[in-house]
Amino acid sequence: MRFLVLLIVLAFPVIDVLATMRFARWTGVPTLAWILVSSAAGLLLLRHERLGFRARTLAALRGDRPLMRGLFDSGRKVLAALLLILPGVLSDLLALLLLLLPINVGRPLATASAGFGMPRGDTLDGDYRRVD
């Protein structure tokens, strides 16, 4: 079983580069141009995600967003960026598949608010009187 996993891990880059050369010959796009463009896209995505991760983490610390959803989304984007940096069409397709997954679609998860069970933005009306 270990040998099979090792064979798959070592064979993927070779198959990926061969598929890239065949794809480049089929489309007429030079192989080096395809690899450079996808690597540049991966580096840009990685840089953008670094800044976005910081903003999402600060929002989670303030209680505006759930922490695990932001971490999962950032991890997915970082993995996609690393796959884009790797040379090859197959790794690029896997990266695009990761980016297109509809994970964050739908209503956001409820966050815990500061207060005694009151939703954020609501005020508590009442009278105030100081007793000495």
C-alpha positions in Angstrom: 0.0 0.0 0.0 2.8 2.4 0.8 4.5 1.6 -2.5 1.3 2.4 -4.4 0.9 5.8 -2.6 4.6 6.6 -3.2 4.2 5.7 -6.9 1.1 7.9 -7.3 2.9 10.9 -5.5 6.0 10.5 -7.7 4.1 9.9 -10.9 1.7 12.8 -10.7 4.3 15.5 -11.6 5.6 13.5 -14.5 2.1 12.9 -15.9 1.2 16.5 -15.2 4.2 17.9 -17.2 3.5 15.4 -20.1 -0.2 16.5 -20.1 0.9 20.1 -20.2 3.2 19.5 -23.2 0.4 17.7 -25.0 -2.1 20.5 -24.1 0.3 23.1 -25.3 0.9 21.4 -28.6 -2.9 21.0 -29.1 -3.7 24.6 -28.3 -0.6 26.2 -29.8 0.2 28.0 -26.5 3.9 27.6 -25.5 4.5 25.4 -22.6 6.7 27.8 -20.8 4.1 30.6 -21.2 1.4 28.3 -19.7 3.7 27.5 -16.7 4.7 31.1 -16.1 1.2 32.4 -16.2 -0.2 29.8 -13.9 2.7 30.3 -11.5 2.1 34.1 -11.5 -1.6 33.5 -10.8 -0.7 31.2 -7.9 1.7 33.7 -6.4 -0.9 36.5 -6.7 -3.6 34.4 -5.1 -1.2 33.4 -2.3 -0.3 37.1 -1.7 -4.0 38.2 -1.8 -5.0 35.3 0.6 -2.3 36.4 3.1 -3.9 39.8 3.4 -7.4 38.3 3.4 -6.5 35.8 6.1 -5.4 38.7 8.4 -8.7 40.5 7.8 -10.8 37.4 8.4 -8.9 36.5 11.6 -9.3 40.0 13.0 -13.1 39.9 12.2 -13.3 36.5 13.9 -11.6 37.9 17.0 -14.1 40.8 17.1 -16.9 38.3 16.8 -18.1 39.4 13.4 -17.4 36.1 11.6 -16.9 32.5 12.7 -13.3 31.5 13.0 -13.4 28.0 11.5 -15.2 29.0 8.3 -12.5 31.6 7.7 -9.7 29.1 8.4 -11.2 26.5 6.2 -11.7 29.0 3.3 -8.1 30.3 3.7 -6.7 26.8 3.7 -8.6 25.9 0.6 -7.3 29.0 -1.2 -3.7 28.5 -0.1 -3.8 24.9 -1.4 -5.3 26.1 -4.7 -2.5 28.7 -4.9 0.2 26.0 -4.3 -1.4 23.8 -7.0 -1.3 26.8 -9.4 2.4 27.3 -8.7 3.2 23.7 -9.5 3.8 23.3 -13.3 1.1 21.5 -15.2 -2.4 21.6 -16.5 -3.8 18.9 -14.2 -2.7 20.7 -11.1 -4.2 23.9 -12.5 -7.5 22.1 -13.0 -7.4 20.8 -9.5 -6.7 24.3 -8.2 -9.6 25.7 -10.2 -11.9 23.0 -8.9 -10.9 23.9 -5.3 -11.6 27.5 -6.0 -15.0 26.8 -7.6 -16.3 24.6 -4.7 -19.5 26.3 -3.4 -18.4 26.0 0.3 -19.3 29.5 1.5 -22.7 29.7 -0.3 -25.7 30.2 1.9 -26.4 32.1 5.0 -23.5 32.7 7.4 -23.2 30.7 10.6 -24.5 32.4 13.7 -21.9 34.0 15.9 -22.0 34.4 19.6 -22.7 38.0 20.5 -21.5 40.0 23.4 -24.3 40.4 25.9 -27.0 38.2 27.4 -28.4 36.5 24.4 -29.3 39.8 22.6 -28.5 40.1 18.9 -26.0 42.7 17.9 -27.3 46.1 17.1 -30.3 45.9 19.4 -30.5 48.3 22.4 -32.0 47.7 25.8 -34.3 50.6 26.7 -34.9 51.4 30.3 -34.8 54.0 33.0 -31.6 54.8 34.9 -31.6 56.1 38.5 -28.5 56.4 40.7 -29.0 55.3 44.3 -26.5 56.7 46.8 
